[in-house]
Amino acid sequence: MTTRAQLLGLPAVAVALVSGVLAVQLNHGGGTFEPLAPADPCAERTVTAQAQGIDGLTERLVLLGLDGAGCRLGLSREALTLQLAQPGPRTDEEVDALRAGLLDAVDRMKEDGTLPPASELVDEAMDNADLNSFLEAAIRALPASVIDAALKTDDVLVNTIEDLDLRAVLENIDDQDELDAQMNAAVTQAVKDALLDRLRNLI
């Protein structure tokens, strides 16, 4: 049975425990508050996509591309996306930095082995494509080895980025969420179109 003395001693024990925790925090620099600094865009960091397939590929491409563009402009990814989401035309410097950042992202994904083979993207690119049934069936029947020998994912991405009208993509954006969504949508559609165009030439 709990005694009255034990009950009275509980608050003192609690105070001692809290004091001990606070002492440890203070000894490890917890006495000052400093907001987290934005990540250095020039330092490689792990970037994972929430989506799968082509959407996931382009999501990661855009995130890495914004890092690369920010590095060139001396801005964090967060600061750059905030800047690009402001009203008004984009400068040549911003557009050139973003294109270069996206191209660097392709190189990085190729080097770290995270670019999927083109054959893994074909079915998704074919979904909702405006093709006649004969051509669609012929493309879907192509062996993965034939597709991967003829199409390199990094080549498809590089050509897509070089042809993409980034200035048009960045028009009429007024918040950061819209920037990410519009960039991802534009690159995803461009990749699908590029894949389909090359697949037609294999038939």
C-alpha positions as CSV (number, residue, x, y, z in Angstrom):
1,M,0.0,0.0,0.0
2,T,1.3,3.4,-1.0
3,T,2.3,5.5,2.0
4,R,1.6,9.2,2.3
5,A,5.3,9.9,2.4
6,Q,5.8,8.1,-0.9
7,L,3.0,10.1,-2.5
8,L,4.5,13.4,-1.3
9,G,7.9,12.4,-2.7
10,L,6.6,11.9,-6.3
11,P,6.6,15.6,-7.3
12,A,10.2,15.9,-6.1
13,V,11.3,12.9,-8.1
14,A,9.5,14.4,-11.2
15,V,11.3,17.8,-10.7
16,A,14.6,16.0,-10.4
17,L,14.1,14.0,-13.6
18,V,13.0,17.1,-15.6
19,S,16.0,19.1,-14.2
20,G,18.3,16.3,-15.3
21,V,16.9,16.2,-18.8
22,L,17.2,20.0,-19.1
23,A,20.8,19.9,-17.9
24,V,21.7,17.4,-20.6
25,Q,20.0,19.5,-23.3
26,L,21.8,22.6,-22.1
27,N,25.2,20.8,-22.1
28,H,24.6,19.8,-25.7
29,G,23.7,23.3,-27.0
30,G,20.0,23.1,-26.3
31,G,19.9,26.5,-24.6
32,T,19.8,28.4,-27.9
33,F,17.3,28.1,-30.7
34,E,18.5,28.4,-34.3
35,P,16.2,27.6,-37.2
36,L,17.3,24.9,-39.5
37,A,19.4,26.2,-42.4
38,P,18.2,25.3,-45.9
39,A,20.1,22.3,-47.4
40,D,23.1,23.2,-49.6
41,P,21.9,22.8,-53.2
42,C,25.4,22.0,-54.3
43,A,25.8,19.1,-51.9
44,E,24.4,15.8,-53.1
45,R,21.5,14.6,-51.0
46,T,19.2,11.7,-51.3
47,V,16.0,12.5,-53.2
48,T,13.1,10.0,-53.2
49,A,9.9,10.2,-55.2
50,Q,6.4,9.6,-53.8
51,A,5.1,8.4,-57.1
52,Q,6.0,5.4,-59.2
53,G,6.8,4.9,-62.9
54,I,7.2,7.9,-65.2
55,D,5.7,10.2,-62.6
56,G,8.2,9.1,-60.0
57,L,11.1,9.4,-62.5
58,T,10.1,12.9,-63.4
59,E,9.4,13.9,-59.8
60,R,12.9,13.0,-58.8
61,L,14.3,14.6,-62.0
62,V,12.6,17.9,-61.1
63,L,13.7,17.9,-57.5
64,L,17.4,17.2,-58.4
65,G,17.1,19.7,-61.3
66,L,16.0,22.4,-58.9
67,D,18.9,21.6,-56.7
68,G,21.3,22.0,-59.6
69,A,19.7,25.2,-60.8
70,G,19.8,26.6,-57.2
71,C,23.5,25.7,-57.0
72,R,24.2,27.6,-60.2
73,L,22.2,30.7,-59.0
74,G,23.6,30.5,-55.4
75,L,20.1,29.7,-53.9
76,S,18.7,26.9,-51.9
77,R,16.1,24.7,-53.7
78,E,13.5,26.3,-51.4
79,A,14.5,29.8,-52.2
80,L,14.6,29.1,-55.9
81,T,11.1,27.5,-55.9
82,L,9.8,30.6,-54.0
83,Q,11.5,32.9,-56.6
84,L,10.2,31.0,-59.6
85,A,6.6,31.0,-58.1
86,Q,6.6,34.9,-58.1
87,P,4.5,36.7,-60.8
88,G,6.4,38.0,-63.8
89,P,8.5,36.7,-66.7
90,R,11.4,34.4,-66.0
91,T,14.9,35.6,-66.7
92,D,17.2,33.9,-69.2
93,E,19.5,33.1,-66.3
94,E,16.8,31.3,-64.4
95,V,15.6,29.3,-67.5
96,D,19.2,28.4,-68.4
97,A,20.1,27.4,-64.9
98,L,16.9,25.2,-64.6
99,R,17.6,23.5,-67.9
100,A,21.3,22.8,-66.9
101,G,20.1,21.5,-63.5
102,L,17.7,19.1,-65.2
103,L,20.4,17.8,-67.5
104,D,22.8,17.4,-64.5
105,A,20.1,15.4,-62.8
106,V,19.9,13.0,-65.7
107,D,23.7,12.4,-65.4
108,R,23.5,11.9,-61.7
109,M,20.6,9.3,-62.0
110,K,22.5,7.5,-64.7
111,E,25.6,7.4,-62.6
112,D,23.8,6.1,-59.5
113,G,21.9,3.5,-61.4
114,T,18.4,4.9,-60.7
115,L,17.3,5.4,-64.3
116,P,14.9,2.6,-65.2
117,P,15.3,0.9,-68.6
118,A,13.1,2.3,-71.3
119,S,11.2,-1.0,-71.6
120,E,9.8,-0.4,-68.1
121,L,8.2,2.8,-69.2
122,V,6.5,1.7,-72.4
123,D,3.2,0.4,-71.0
124,E,2.6,3.6,-69.0
125,A,3.6,5.8,-72.0
126,M,1.1,3.8,-74.2
127,D,-1.8,4.2,-71.8
128,N,-4.3,6.7,-73.2
129,A,-2.0,7.3,-76.2
130,D,-3.8,8.1,-79.5
131,L,-2.6,5.2,-81.5
132,N,-4.5,2.8,-83.9
133,S,-5.0,-0.7,-82.5
134,F,-2.5,-2.3,-84.9
135,L,0.3,0.1,-84.0
136,E,-0.4,-0.2,-80.3
137,A,-0.4,-4.0,-80.5
138,A,2.9,-4.0,-82.5
139,I,4.6,-1.8,-80.0
140,R,3.4,-3.7,-77.0
141,A,4.7,-6.9,-78.6
142,L,8.3,-5.6,-78.9
143,P,10.7,-7.6,-76.7
144,A,12.2,-5.6,-73.8
145,S,15.7,-6.4,-75.2
146,V,14.8,-4.7,-78.5
147,I,13.4,-1.6,-76.8
148,D,16.3,-1.2,-74.5
149,A,18.8,-1.7,-77.3
150,A,17.2,1.0,-79.4
151,L,16.1,3.4,-76.6
152,K,18.3,4.7,-73.8
153,T,16.3,6.4,-71.0
154,D,19.0,9.0,-70.4
155,D,19.0,9.9,-74.2
156,V,15.2,10.2,-74.1
157,L,15.3,12.5,-71.0
158,V,18.1,14.7,-72.4
159,N,16.3,15.3,-75.7
160,T,13.1,15.9,-73.8
161,I,14.7,18.6,-71.6
162,E,16.5,20.2,-74.5
163,D,13.3,20.5,-76.4
164,L,11.1,21.5,-73.5
165,D,9.8,25.1,-73.5
166,L,10.6,25.9,-69.8
167,R,9.7,29.5,-70.1
168,A,6.1,28.5,-71.1
169,V,6.0,25.9,-68.3
170,L,6.9,28.5,-65.8
171,E,4.3,31.0,-66.9
172,N,1.3,31.9,-64.8
173,I,2.6,30.1,-61.7
174,D,1.7,31.9,-58.4
175,D,2.7,29.4,-55.7
176,Q,5.3,26.7,-54.9
177,D,2.8,23.8,-55.0
178,E,1.7,24.8,-58.5
179,L,5.3,25.1,-59.6
180,D,6.1,21.5,-58.6
181,A,2.8,20.2,-60.1
182,Q,3.3,22.0,-63.4
183,M,6.9,21.1,-63.8
184,N,6.2,17.4,-63.1
185,A,3.2,17.3,-65.4
186,A,5.1,19.0,-68.3
187,V,8.1,16.8,-68.0
188,T,6.0,13.6,-67.6
189,Q,4.0,14.4,-70.7
190,A,7.1,15.3,-72.7
191,V,8.8,12.0,-71.7
192,K,5.7,10.0,-72.8
193,D,5.6,11.9,-76.1
194,A,9.3,11.3,-76.7
195,L,9.0,7.6,-75.9
196,L,6.0,7.1,-78.2
197,D,7.7,9.0,-81.0
198,R,10.8,6.8,-80.8
199,L,8.7,3.6,-80.4
200,R,6.9,4.3,-83.6
201,N,10.2,4.4,-85.5
202,L,10.9,0.8,-84.3
203,I,7.9,-0.6,-86.1
